[in-house]
Amino acid sequence: CLLLNSLLEYNETSRFFSNPKVLTMTWNQAFGVFSGVSSIVRLDEKQNLLTPNHTESYVQLAKENFPTLSKDIPVARMKKSFDTDLKGVMKILNLPDLKWDKFADKELKTITLGSWAMHLTLNLEKWKLAMNYQVWTRLHAKESFSTSESIIKKKIRNQILDLGLSLEQYGQIKIEKQINNELIVAFIPRLFNGKLIYDEKGQMEGLDIRYHLNSEQIISLDNYGFSSWEVSKYLVLNQDNLIKKSIKIWLYPQGMALNMKKLGKGEIVYQHKGDFLIPMIRRNLEGNQFFLSLVEEK
């Protein structure tokens, strides 16, 4: 990670991504009313879903099928650290004083830095960072390296922190698999309000990591989110309204409606909708994810 550190030295003020923050608003429902935020995401396209006119499939949906809910809940909106016009970004990076006024109307979407070994990319459109070690096969294997999962997690975490990247808004490291007895694939879920975040396609958001076991070195990071959030409190819909909303949306795969044990209570998560994080109840029913908004819709 020494090489990556040298690439990040320009970021002395931590204005890009070092410490994404949660910024509390001073008034409730500051972002207005949301529209169309409940959805179902089909993970398995072969699954057949019952359509809403099969009303008999919903008669057993009851208050017992919902998690414990508070009276209000935070909603978040992305807060960009700075304007991404090219002239402003170039000033932050302190690059040569070219005639940036010729590019005054251009917006900078990505920045890529690199050398023969390491590439670093900042996506200013999605506010994410990625880096990868281009020639990791040249890394020297240590005479003795740890295969302990707990030690690997500790080394991954320490190396990320050594880069100046905050993990305050992230959960616990998960080791997902090992490739060819040499590479470890790991994932760190991003959290908001202590809850998991999903994108609009139903994929959990977080930091993807590849770790070279023999050299005990991170060789790639992807999808590190460095946006900050403005936060406003919203009233949670009561359970009667949540039940009515559930009936309006495809919910059960065939044969699931009468099996309430499989339905369960669901979990409270957040789903990315444009620049917003919307609190949802999420259920995963045999390859189909159902996201039900906890706040008012138009």
Salt bridges, closest charged atoms under 4 A:
ASP72 OD1 - LYS233 NZ 3.90
GLU125 OE2 - LYS109 NZ 3.90
GLU149 OE2 - LYS153 NZ 3.29
GLU182 OE2 - HIS212 NE2 3.13
GLU205 OE2 - HIS272 ND1 2.76
GLU216 OE1 - LYS142 NZ 2.99
GLU216 OE1 - LYS155 NZ 3.77
GLU230 OE1 - ARG77 NH2 3.00
ASP240 OD1 - LYS63 NZ 3.92
GLU267 OE2 - ARG282 NH1 2.62
GLU286 OE2 - LYS262 NZ 3.26
GLU297 OE2 - LYS245 NZ 2.87
